[in-house]
């Protein structure tokens, strides 16, 4: 079972978003048959079996084993991944295009960059899986607490400059056999949980004097 799988086909995305099928996918973190799932979820076995076949058709669940019980063969399924991400390619006609309106201070542009990241890395994973190869990637996840909006802006400026310098140092447009890579660096506020809420996000707190909607975000991409 994969840790994360990217859903690229519209029909598979639709199947995964069905409430009953999403419950079945979650339950199949541990392998189970239609009978076992019906008991776990409190659903009729026939309904579970129907949804299982649809999920299997879209590659979201797979047959783990078959067990003989007298004259009956019990089919045991498992989810193909522990969690799923739907690629923007599943909504190709309306997927975000970061080149349409680039704006380093726009939270929506940051979302567009993130959407493209999911789409491109998902496509890489799909191709690598078919070729039985690994994908060479690198990621950093860090948290920083700023004392003021001025500190945050200064951090964003220094970060952008550092990434620009690194890209300029290592980018070689004409290197024989070279491979293009994309670098995305984002800075966004972490929404705090509301008091008494069950982990639900709240609106980000604003520092005095800030205008809502103008969060400081720094991104840098490798030149094409």
Backbone torsions as a table, in degrees:
resi	resn	phi	psi	omega
1	UNK	NA	132.8	177.9
2	UNK	-76.4	153.4	173.7
3	UNK	-68.1	-47.0	-179.0
4	UNK	-138.7	136.2	174.0
5	UNK	-123.1	144.6	179.9
6	UNK	-102.5	124.0	179.2
7	UNK	-90.5	120.2	-175.9
8	UNK	-109.7	-25.1	-177.1
9	UNK	-85.9	132.8	179.7
10	UNK	-55.2	-41.6	-179.0
11	UNK	-65.7	-38.2	177.8
12	UNK	-67.9	-38.4	177.6
13	UNK	-62.6	-43.4	178.7
14	UNK	-61.8	-41.6	179.9
15	UNK	-63.8	-39.9	-177.0
16	UNK	-70.5	-25.3	-176.6
17	UNK	-86.4	-11.1	175.2
18	UNK	-61.6	129.7	-174.7
19	UNK	-55.4	-43.3	-179.0
20	UNK	-68.5	-42.1	-178.0
21	UNK	-68.0	-34.8	177.0
22	UNK	-66.6	-34.9	175.6
23	UNK	-66.1	-39.4	178.1
24	UNK	-64.9	-42.9	178.1
25	UNK	-59.4	-44.0	180.0
26	UNK	-63.9	-40.9	-179.0
27	UNK	-67.7	-27.2	-177.6
28	UNK	-85.6	17.4	166.6
29	UNK	-61.3	-27.8	170.2
30	UNK	-113.4	130.6	-176.9
31	UNK	-55.3	146.2	179.2
32	UNK	-162.4	158.7	176.6
33	UNK	-95.3	174.9	178.8
34	UNK	-61.1	-38.7	179.0
35	UNK	-64.7	-45.1	-179.7
36	UNK	-64.4	-42.5	-179.2
37	UNK	-66.9	-38.5	178.7
38	UNK	-59.4	-40.5	179.0
39	UNK	-69.5	-39.8	-179.2
40	UNK	-66.4	-39.5	-171.8
41	UNK	-100.1	-7.8	-179.1
42	UNK	68.5	40.3	-178.5
43	UNK	-123.5	156.5	175.2
44	UNK	-63.0	141.9	-177.6
45	UNK	-59.9	-39.3	-178.5
46	UNK	-62.1	-39.3	179.4
47	UNK	-67.5	-42.5	178.5
48	UNK	-61.9	-43.3	-179.1
49	UNK	-62.0	-40.5	178.2
50	UNK	-61.6	-47.9	-178.9
51	UNK	-67.6	-34.3	177.0
52	UNK	-60.6	-43.5	-179.0
53	UNK	-65.0	-37.1	177.6
54	UNK	-67.1	-42.4	178.7
55	UNK	-65.3	-38.5	178.0
56	UNK	-66.4	-38.7	-179.8
57	UNK	-61.2	-30.9	-179.2
58	UNK	-97.3	8.8	175.5
59	UNK	74.9	19.2	-179.2
60	UNK	-92.1	-23.3	171.4
61	UNK	-130.7	159.8	-179.8
62	UNK	-140.8	158.0	178.8
63	UNK	-73.0	123.8	179.4
64	UNK	-90.0	-42.3	179.0
65	UNK	-167.5	164.9	174.0
66	UNK	-120.4	132.9	-178.3
67	UNK	-118.6	131.8	176.4
68	UNK	-87.0	125.1	175.4
69	UNK	-127.4	91.8	-175.2
70	UNK	67.3	-122.2	179.3
71	UNK	-94.1	6.8	-176.1
72	UNK	-113.2	139.1	174.3
73	UNK	-104.2	119.2	179.7
74	UNK	-93.0	125.1	179.5
75	UNK	-95.9	123.2	-178.9
76	UNK	-106.6	126.4	-176.6
77	UNK	-110.4	161.9	171.2
78	UNK	-144.1	153.8	175.9
79	UNK	-69.0	147.8	179.5
80	UNK	-77.5	-13.0	178.9
81	UNK	-150.8	157.5	177.2
82	UNK	-74.7	-28.9	178.0
83	UNK	-151.0	161.3	-175.1
84	UNK	-131.5	146.5	173.9
85	UNK	-124.3	132.0	178.9
86	UNK	-89.5	121.4	179.7
87	UNK	-72.7	145.1	173.3
88	UNK	-57.8	-19.8	178.5
89	UNK	-63.6	-20.4	176.4
90	UNK	-69.5	-20.4	176.1
91	UNK	-121.8	54.4	-169.6
92	UNK	-54.1	-38.5	-175.3
93	UNK	-67.9	-23.8	-177.3
94	UNK	-126.0	17.5	179.7
95	UNK	-69.8	147.2	-177.4
96	UNK	-64.6	146.7	177.5
97	UNK	-124.2	102.3	-177.1
98	UNK	-60.2	-23.8	-178.9
99	UNK	-77.1	-10.5	-175.4
100	UNK	-69.3	-43.1	-179.0
101	UNK	-150.3	71.0	-178.8
102	UNK	-62.8	130.7	-178.4
103	UNK	-155.9	107.9	-175.7
104	UNK	-62.9	-19.0	-179.3
105	UNK	-101.5	13.8	-178.4
106	UNK	-103.5	123.4	176.1
107	UNK	-65.2	-32.6	179.5
108	UNK	-69.5	-33.7	176.1
109	UNK	-67.5	-37.4	176.5
110	UNK	-61.3	-41.0	175.9
111	UNK	-61.4	-40.8	179.4
112	UNK	-63.5	-39.8	176.4
113	UNK	-63.7	-43.2	178.7
114	UNK	-63.2	-38.6	178.2
115	UNK	-64.0	-42.4	178.2
116	UNK	-65.0	-35.6	177.0
117	UNK	-59.5	-46.9	178.9
118	UNK	-60.9	-43.9	-178.1
119	UNK	-64.9	-47.2	-176.1
120	UNK	-71.2	-44.0	179.6
121	UNK	-68.9	-35.5	175.5
122	UNK	-60.3	-43.2	178.5
123	UNK	-65.0	-38.9	176.7
124	UNK	-61.5	-44.2	-179.6
125	UNK	-63.6	-40.7	179.3
126	UNK	-62.1	-47.2	179.5
127	UNK	-65.5	-39.9	-179.7
128	UNK	-66.9	-36.7	178.8
129	UNK	-64.0	-42.3	179.3
130	UNK	-64.8	-33.9	-178.7
131	UNK	-92.7	2.1	-178.2
132	UNK	55.6	44.9	179.0
133	UNK	-125.3	162.8	178.2
134	UNK	-94.8	154.7	177.6
135	UNK	-101.4	128.1	179.4
136	UNK	-86.7	109.9	178.6
137	UNK	-136.8	172.5	179.3
138	UNK	-149.9	138.0	179.8
139	UNK	-141.8	149.0	174.9
140	UNK	-129.3	133.7	176.7
141	UNK	-129.4	116.0	-177.1
142	UNK	-137.0	159.0	177.2
143	UNK	-125.5	133.0	-179.9
144	UNK	-133.0	137.0	179.5
145	UNK	-108.7	119.8	-177.7
146	UNK	-94.6	143.5	178.3
147	UNK	-76.9	-25.4	-176.8
148	UNK	-155.0	165.3	176.0
149	UNK	-64.3	-31.7	178.7
150	UNK	-65.2	-41.7	177.4
151	UNK	-62.9	-40.2	179.9
152	UNK	-63.6	-43.5	179.0
153	UNK	-64.4	-40.3	179.1
154	UNK	-65.2	-40.5	177.6
155	UNK	-60.8	-45.1	-179.4
156	UNK	-61.5	-41.3	179.3
157	UNK	-63.4	-46.3	-179.3
158	UNK	-65.8	-39.2	179.3
159	UNK	-63.6	-45.7	179.4
160	UNK	-60.9	-41.3	-179.8
161	UNK	-66.8	-41.0	-180.0
162	UNK	-63.3	-43.1	179.9
163	UNK	-68.1	-41.0	177.9
164	UNK	-59.6	-42.7	179.0
165	UNK	-62.7	-44.0	-179.0
166	UNK	-64.7	-43.9	179.3
167	UNK	-61.9	-43.9	179.0
168	UNK	-62.8	-33.0	-177.9
169	UNK	-73.8	-38.1	-171.7
170	UNK	-104.1	-15.8	-177.9
171	UNK	-71.1	128.8	178.1
172	UNK	-132.1	100.1	-174.6
173	UNK	-61.4	-28.9	-171.6
174	UNK	-116.1	20.0	179.9
175	UNK	-66.3	123.5	178.7
176	UNK	-62.2	128.2	179.1
177	UNK	75.0	6.0	-179.7
178	UNK	-69.9	156.6	179.3
179	UNK	-123.8	133.7	-180.0
180	UNK	-77.8	137.9	176.3
181	UNK	-125.6	154.0	177.7
182	UNK	-108.7	134.3	177.1
183	UNK	-112.6	125.1	176.7
184	UNK	-127.6	124.3	176.6
185	UNK	-122.0	126.2	-178.5
186	UNK	-126.3	147.9	176.3
187	UNK	-130.0	120.3	179.2
188	UNK	-144.7	154.4	-179.9
189	UNK	-73.0	149.1	177.0
190	UNK	-96.8	121.5	-179.0
191	UNK	-70.0	135.0	179.5
192	UNK	-86.5	148.1	177.7
193	UNK	-71.9	140.9	177.8
194	UNK	-71.6	145.0	178.6
195	UNK	-57.0	127.5	177.8
196	UNK	83.7	-6.4	180.0
197	UNK	-82.6	152.2	179.7
198	UNK	-84.9	67.6	177.4
199	UNK	74.4	10.6	-179.2
200	UNK	-76.5	139.8	-178.3
201	UNK	-72.3	146.3	175.3
202	UNK	-108.7	172.9	175.0
203	UNK	-65.1	136.8	178.4
204	UNK	-59.0	140.4	177.9
205	UNK	-72.9	146.2	179.7
206	UNK	-106.3	143.2	172.1
207	UNK	-78.5	153.1	-179.0
208	UNK	-57.5	135.7	176.5
209	UNK	87.6	-3.3	-179.4
210	UNK	-87.6	150.4	175.4
211	UNK	-99.8	127.0	-178.1
212	UNK	-60.5	138.8	178.7
213	UNK	98.3	-9.7	177.9
214	UNK	-113.6	69.7	174.9
215	UNK	-80.6	151.5	-178.4
216	UNK	-89.6	118.6	179.9
217	UNK	-132.0	136.3	179.6
218	UNK	-120.8	128.4	176.3
219	UNK	-132.6	148.4	173.8
220	UNK	-142.6	133.2	179.1
221	UNK	-115.7	152.9	176.1
222	UNK	-68.2	142.4	177.1
223	UNK	-60.2	146.8	177.8
224	UNK	-77.8	NA	NA
